[in-house]
Amino acid sequence: MFRRRTALRPIEKLRESLWPRAGWRRTLQYGWRRVWRLTGTPHAVAVGVAAGAFSACSPYLGFHFVLAMLCAWVFRGNLIAAAFGTFLGNPLTYPPIWFVVYETGMLMLGRVSTGGGPSISEDFLTGRAFDMILPVLVPMAVGSIPVGIVAALVVYVITRVSVGAYQVQRREGLAKRALARKVALDPEATIINGDMPSGVPE
C-alpha cells in the first residue's frame, strides 16, 4: 500500500525524504486521514501512532521505523499506524525535538548545558568525530525517553479521540445509507417495521 506506481531514482528519494513534492503540511494531512481510515479499535490505532511518536524522539536516525514497529507490537498497537506515527519526526520538527531532548538529557544527567543544543561541526569531517558524538548522543538518548513518553501520551489521547469520533460518524453514515437503500427497495415493509429514516415523508 506504500509502493509508488513509478519507482523513484535515488536522488529523487533523497529529495522526497527531505521535502515531499506536496509539502510536509499536505503530506501530514494525508497521513492523518489515512490513520482515521485504518481498521482496528481506536485504542489499537492510537497505540500505534503513539509508538511512532515515541520513536520520532529517539536520536537513532534510520531506526525509527523499526523502533516504532517493536513498540507497537509489544503494546499490541496497529503496525501500520506506527509507520504513520514516525512521520511526526521530519526535517521541520527534528530541530525543536532534538533541542528539547538534548536539554532534558543534560538536566537528567546533571550536566551544564551550553544552551546551544547539538550542532554540526567540522570535527565530523576529521578524525575527532567520534570524540564529539558521544557527549551529544548520550544526553539525547537519555532525554528521549521522558520526552518520548510525554509525546506518546499526548498523541495517544488526540488520536484515540479523533479516530473514535471518525469511526462513530462513519458507522452512522453507513447505517443511514443502508437504511436508505432498504427504503428504496421495499418502502412499505420499512414503514411497517418502523425503520423510516428521518427526512423521508411518511
BAFI-421955 format. One record per residue (C-alpha): y, x, z; residue number from 1. Coordinates in steps of 0.02 Angstrom, whole numbers, padded with zeros to 5 digits. Example, Ala and Ser with C-alpha at 12.3 -4.5 7.8 and 13.67 -1.06 7.14 Angstrom:
<sites>
       y       x       z  resi
  -00225   00615   00390     1
  -00053   00684   00357     2
</sites>
This chain:
<sites>
       y       x       z  resi
   00000   00000   00000     1
   00115   00152   00018     2
   00072   00228  -00152     3
   00202   00230  -00291     4
   00167   00169  -00466     5
   00226   00335  -00536     6
   00196   00493  -00438     7
   00349   00595  -00389     8
   00367   00778  -00427     9
   00380   00898  -00278    10
   00569   00916  -00294    11
   00587   00726  -00303    12
   00477   00704  -00148    13
   00589   00827  -00054    14
   00746   00734  -00108    15
   00671   00565  -00060    16
   00622   00630   00112    17
   00800   00690   00145    18
   00892   00545   00064    19
   00797   00397  -00013    20
   00860   00331  -00178    21
   00905   00163  -00098    22
   00988   00248   00051    23
   00925   00257   00230    24
   01001   00090   00277    25
   00910  -00005   00140    26
   00751   00092   00174    27
   00753   00050   00360    28
   00792  -00133   00322    29
   00645  -00139   00203    30
   00530  -00059   00330    31
   00588  -00179   00467    32
   00549  -00330   00357    33
   00378  -00258   00319    34
   00346  -00243   00505    35
   00385  -00428   00528    36
   00255  -00473   00397    37
   00115  -00368   00470    38
  -00039  -00461   00528    39
  -00081  -00449   00712    40
  -00011  -00507   00876    41
   00171  -00469   00919    42
   00107  -00356   01058    43
  -00002  -00252   00941    44
   00136  -00234   00812    45
   00264  -00190   00946    46
   00148  -00059   01022    47
   00126   00019   00851    48
   00313   00031   00816    49
   00343   00096   00993    50
   00213   00232   00962    51
   00308   00283   00807    52
   00472   00285   00903    53
   00394   00394   01038    54
   00330   00518   00910    55
   00500   00524   00824    56
   00572   00601   00983    57
   00447   00743   00975    58
   00510   00912   00913    59
   00347   00942   00818    60
   00404   00903   00642    61
   00260   00871   00525    62
   00151   00796   00662    63
   00249   00637   00698    64
   00134   00531   00591    65
  -00023   00599   00674    66
   00050   00581   00849    67
   00105   00401   00812    68
  -00068   00354   00748    69
  -00151   00433   00901    70
  -00037   00343   01024    71
  -00059   00177   00933    72
  -00248   00199   00933    73
  -00253   00240   01119    74
  -00147   00089   01166    75
  -00229  -00025   01035    76
  -00074  -00046   00931    77
  -00057  -00083   00746    78
  -00080   00080   00650    79
   00024   00025   00501    80
   00165  -00024   00619    81
   00153   00150   00696    82
   00181   00226   00523    83
   00338   00120   00501    84
   00396   00167   00676    85
   00405   00351   00629    86
   00547   00306   00508    87
   00659   00294   00662    88
   00662   00483   00651    89
   00756   00533   00493    90
   00893   00656   00443    91
   01026   00535   00506    92
   00950   00509   00679    93
   00873   00680   00712    94
   01035   00767   00765    95
   01076   00645   00908    96
   00892   00630   00956    97
   00869   00817   00966    98
   01031   00839   01064    99
   00980   00710   01195   100
   00802   00779   01202   101
   00863   00958   01222   102
   00991   00918   01357   103
   00863   00812   01451   104
   00736   00952   01444   105
   00861   01080   01506   106
   00907   00965   01650   107
   00723   00938   01697   108
   00689   01125   01693   109
   00842   01162   01799   110
   00922   01272   01668   111
   01105   01286   01623   112
   01141   01212   01453   113
   01271   01288   01339   114
   01315   01111   01282   115
   01281   01150   01100   116
   01100   01100   01092   117
   00978   01182   00971   118
   01057   01266   00821   119
   01003   01358   00664   120
   01041   01543   00671   121
   01025   01692   00557   122
   00894   01755   00678   123
   00770   01635   00597   124
   00781   01744   00442   125
   00745   01903   00540   126
   00605   01968   00648   127
   00686   01893   00804   128
   00645   01715   00750   129
   00504   01686   00873   130
   00609   01753   01016   131
   00729   01611   00983   132
   00606   01470   00952   133
   00526   01458   01124   134
   00689   01442   01226   135
   00732   01293   01116   136
   00559   01218   01090   137
   00506   01214   01272   138
   00656   01110   01335   139
   00638   00994   01185   140
   00452   00971   01215   141
   00484   00930   01399   142
   00635   00819   01366   143
   00549   00724   01226   144
   00427   00643   01348   145
   00550   00540   01455   146
   00666   00510   01308   147
   00519   00454   01201   148
   00457   00337   01336   149
   00628   00256   01354   150
   00645   00239   01165   151
   00469   00167   01152   152
   00505   00036   01287   153
   00667  -00019   01204   154
   00586  -00027   01033   155
   00436  -00120   01103   156
   00544  -00258   01178   157
   00651  -00278   01022   158
   00501  -00277   00905   159
   00396  -00397   01008   160
   00536  -00525   01022   161
   00584  -00515   00838   162
   00405  -00515   00772   163
   00357  -00659   00888   164
   00507  -00762   00829   165
   00467  -00725   00647   166
   00284  -00773   00667   167
   00329  -00938   00752   168
   00454  -00978   00616   169
   00328  -00933   00481   170
   00191  -01042   00558   171
   00311  -01188   00570   172
   00362  -01164   00388   173
   00181  -01157   00331   174
   00139  -01313   00431   175
   00285  -01408   00354   176
   00235  -01356   00178   177
   00054  -01404   00210   178
   00107  -01574   00276   179
   00223  -01600   00127   180
   00079  -01565   00008   181
  -00030  -01685   00108   182
   00102  -01821   00091   183
   00117  -01790  -00095   184
  -00071  -01807  -00120   185
  -00101  -01958  -00006   186
   00060  -02031   00066   187
  -00020  -02192   00131   188
  -00153  -02103   00233   189
  -00023  -01984   00304   190
   00090  -02127   00359   191
  -00058  -02217   00441   192
  -00104  -02059   00539   193
   00074  -02042   00599   194
   00100  -01872   00517   195
   00253  -01918   00414   196
   00365  -01764   00415   197
   00547  -01777   00462   198
   00663  -01813   00318   199
   00533  -01918   00223   200
   00579  -02102   00219   201
   00451  -02217   00297   202
</sites>
